Amino acid sequence: MPADLRKLVVDYLNEAKLMQIATAKNNRPWVASVWYAHDDRECSGKTLEKARNLYLKKYSGAEKIPMEKLRDPVFAAAFYAVRPRSFVLFDEVNFPNEPRQEINL
């Protein structure tokens, strides 16, 4: 992948606040829009508190959810570590002739 495309994706991840995550199980697709915080370090061993702090750093106006609430299985919010296999960027400004750019990771 060209280095400038990789930089564009990293810049996008740092600046954007909402993304769509798509997956499939038994040939049935599923897509969700999610608020996210990007961290370029590997996620193994990452704690819930670290994920929460990344989120709060990006969304300074966000309500500070107590850790006890996040540990409660009934609570409707959660943090997830996601390791995508590919990233699809639609960019008509930088790629007017081929705006769909797919990066396999």
Residue frames relative to the residue before (quaternion, step in Angstrom):
aa qw qx qy qz dx dy dz
M 1.0000 0.0000 0.0000 0.0000 0.00 0.00 0.00
P 0.5182 -0.6416 0.4572 0.3329 3.60 -0.92 0.83
A 0.5722 -0.6232 0.4161 0.3333 3.56 -1.01 0.87
D 0.6475 0.5260 -0.3360 0.4373 3.61 0.98 -0.73
L 0.6206 0.5206 -0.3419 0.4764 3.61 1.10 -0.58
R 0.6301 0.5214 -0.3265 0.4737 3.59 0.98 -0.81
K 0.6573 0.4975 -0.3100 0.4737 3.61 0.93 -0.86
L 0.6294 0.5387 -0.3281 0.4540 3.58 0.99 -0.82
V 0.6566 0.5006 -0.3031 0.4758 3.60 0.97 -0.85
V 0.6566 0.4968 -0.3140 0.4727 3.61 0.91 -0.86
D 0.6354 0.5178 -0.3260 0.4710 3.60 0.97 -0.82
Y 0.6456 0.5206 -0.3111 0.4641 3.55 0.98 -0.88
L 0.6630 0.5077 -0.3075 0.4561 3.60 0.88 -0.91
N 0.6693 0.5006 -0.2972 0.4616 3.58 1.04 -0.75
E 0.7479 0.4246 -0.2152 0.4627 3.60 1.01 -0.79
A 0.6829 0.4931 -0.2990 0.4485 3.61 0.93 -0.83
K 0.2924 -0.7725 0.5402 0.1608 3.56 -1.22 0.43
L 0.7647 0.2673 -0.1416 0.5689 3.57 1.21 -0.42
M 0.0360 0.7893 -0.6120 0.0345 3.58 -0.98 0.84
Q 0.3650 -0.6818 0.5774 0.2616 3.51 -1.33 0.23
I 0.1568 -0.7588 0.6279 0.0734 3.53 -0.99 0.94
A 0.0879 -0.8027 0.5896 0.0149 3.56 -0.82 1.03
T 0.0589 0.7693 -0.6338 0.0543 3.52 -1.11 0.78
A 0.1877 -0.7681 0.5954 0.1425 3.57 -1.28 0.02
K 0.0281 -0.7569 0.6526 0.0188 3.52 -1.23 0.63
N 0.8312 0.0107 -0.0647 0.5521 3.57 -0.79 1.04
N 0.6497 -0.5533 0.2848 0.4366 3.56 1.03 0.92
R 0.5593 0.5514 -0.4170 0.4575 3.60 1.12 0.58
P 0.3097 -0.7785 0.5163 0.1773 3.59 -0.52 1.16
W 0.0498 -0.7640 0.6427 0.0263 3.52 -1.28 0.53
V 0.0400 -0.7927 0.6081 -0.0168 3.58 -0.89 0.97
A 0.0277 -0.7873 0.6160 0.0066 3.56 -1.02 0.81
S 0.3189 -0.6899 0.6120 0.2187 3.55 -1.13 0.73
V 0.0023 0.8192 -0.5706 0.0576 3.57 -0.78 1.03
W 0.3983 -0.6257 0.6086 0.2819 3.52 -1.27 0.57
Y 0.0098 -0.8378 0.5449 -0.0328 3.58 -0.86 0.82
A 0.1935 -0.6971 0.6677 0.1756 3.49 -1.43 0.19
H 0.2951 -0.7788 0.5371 0.1340 3.56 -0.83 1.03
D 0.0179 -0.7637 0.6450 -0.0178 3.51 -1.04 0.87
D 0.3036 -0.7963 0.4939 0.1727 3.59 -0.59 1.07
R 0.5317 0.5923 -0.4386 0.4172 3.63 1.21 0.13
E 0.5865 -0.5662 0.4357 0.3816 3.58 -1.19 0.49
C 0.4714 -0.7432 0.4242 0.2133 3.54 -0.97 0.92
S 0.4665 0.6901 -0.4717 0.2891 3.62 1.09 -0.22
G 0.8270 0.2006 -0.1741 0.4955 3.52 -0.92 0.97
K 0.4427 0.6977 -0.4656 0.3170 3.62 1.22 0.03
T 0.3375 -0.7611 0.5206 0.1893 3.56 -0.89 0.91
L 0.6568 -0.5008 0.3937 0.4036 3.51 -1.30 0.35
E 0.6458 0.5269 -0.3262 0.4460 3.59 0.95 -0.80
K 0.6375 0.5158 -0.3330 0.4655 3.61 0.99 -0.76
A 0.6424 0.5077 -0.3234 0.4744 3.60 0.96 -0.83
R 0.6438 0.5204 -0.3161 0.4635 3.58 0.94 -0.86
N 0.6687 0.5006 -0.3046 0.4576 3.60 0.92 -0.86
L 0.6122 0.5307 -0.3474 0.4721 3.62 1.06 -0.70
Y 0.6599 0.5128 -0.2975 0.4616 3.56 0.96 -0.91
L 0.6896 0.4788 -0.2816 0.4646 3.57 0.87 -0.95
K 0.6061 0.5443 -0.3567 0.4574 3.60 1.10 -0.59
K 0.6992 0.4561 -0.2724 0.4784 3.60 0.94 -0.85
Y 0.7712 0.2499 -0.1220 0.5726 3.59 1.03 -0.80
S 0.1475 -0.8511 0.4991 0.0693 3.56 0.44 1.25
G 0.6958 0.4594 -0.2813 0.4751 3.60 1.12 -0.53
A 0.4580 0.7042 -0.4403 0.3169 3.59 1.27 -0.05
E 0.5508 -0.5891 0.4744 0.3529 3.52 -1.17 0.62
K 0.3857 -0.7123 0.5346 0.2409 3.57 -0.91 0.87
I 0.2076 -0.7995 0.5580 0.0796 3.53 -0.26 1.32
P 0.4320 -0.7023 0.4934 0.2770 3.60 -0.71 1.01
M 0.5932 -0.5956 0.4135 0.3499 3.58 -1.06 0.77
E 0.6015 0.5675 -0.3700 0.4233 3.62 1.02 -0.69
K 0.6337 0.5315 -0.3258 0.4580 3.59 1.05 -0.79
L 0.6713 0.5041 -0.3016 0.4519 3.59 0.93 -0.88
R 0.6689 0.4858 -0.2973 0.4777 3.57 1.12 -0.56
D 0.5682 0.5991 -0.3694 0.4263 3.59 1.29 -0.33
P 0.3873 -0.7571 0.4706 0.2351 3.66 -0.51 1.11
V 0.6201 0.5461 -0.3444 0.4457 3.62 1.20 -0.31
F 0.5583 0.6234 -0.3823 0.3918 3.60 1.19 -0.54
A 0.4647 -0.7456 0.4240 0.2197 3.59 -0.90 0.99
A 0.6805 0.4497 -0.3026 0.4932 3.64 1.18 -0.16
A 0.0204 0.7944 -0.6063 0.0320 3.54 -1.14 0.63
F 0.3145 -0.6975 0.6036 0.2241 3.55 -1.32 0.35
Y 0.0693 -0.7902 0.6086 0.0190 3.56 -1.03 0.83
A 0.3065 -0.6848 0.6213 0.2261 3.54 -1.18 0.60
V 0.0827 -0.8102 0.5803 -0.0044 3.57 -0.68 1.12
R 0.0955 -0.7722 0.6274 0.0308 3.55 -0.95 0.98
P 0.1796 -0.8285 0.5200 0.1044 3.60 0.05 1.24
R 0.4177 -0.6802 0.5440 0.2585 3.54 -1.26 0.55
S 0.7861 0.0299 -0.0234 0.6169 3.55 1.23 -0.47
F 0.2033 -0.7429 0.6283 0.1096 3.50 -1.32 0.42
V 0.1190 -0.7908 0.5979 0.0554 3.60 -0.78 1.00
L 0.1087 -0.7921 0.6006 0.0062 3.51 -0.72 1.16
F 0.1490 -0.7551 0.6326 0.0859 3.58 -0.91 0.96
D 0.1427 0.8069 -0.5449 0.1778 3.56 -0.31 1.28
E 0.1650 -0.8192 0.5460 0.0592 3.59 -0.17 1.30
V 0.5918 0.5765 -0.3674 0.4271 3.60 1.21 -0.39
N 0.7831 0.3331 -0.1719 0.4963 3.59 0.71 -1.07
F 0.7793 0.2028 -0.1061 0.5834 3.59 1.20 -0.50
P 0.0513 -0.8606 0.5054 0.0346 3.62 0.60 1.10
N 0.6993 0.4671 -0.2800 0.4630 3.62 1.02 -0.65
E 0.7799 0.0801 -0.0347 0.6198 3.58 1.18 -0.60
P 0.1036 -0.8584 0.4982 0.0648 3.61 0.38 1.17
R 0.6509 0.4846 -0.3317 0.4811 3.62 1.12 -0.45
Q 0.0154 0.7895 -0.6102 0.0650 3.54 -0.55 1.20
E 0.0940 -0.8053 0.5846 0.0295 3.58 -0.65 1.11
I 0.1374 -0.7765 0.6134 0.0428 3.52 -0.96 0.97
N 0.1950 -0.7554 0.6156 0.1112 3.57 -0.74 1.04
L 0.2678 -0.8011 0.5222 0.1171 3.54 -0.73 1.08
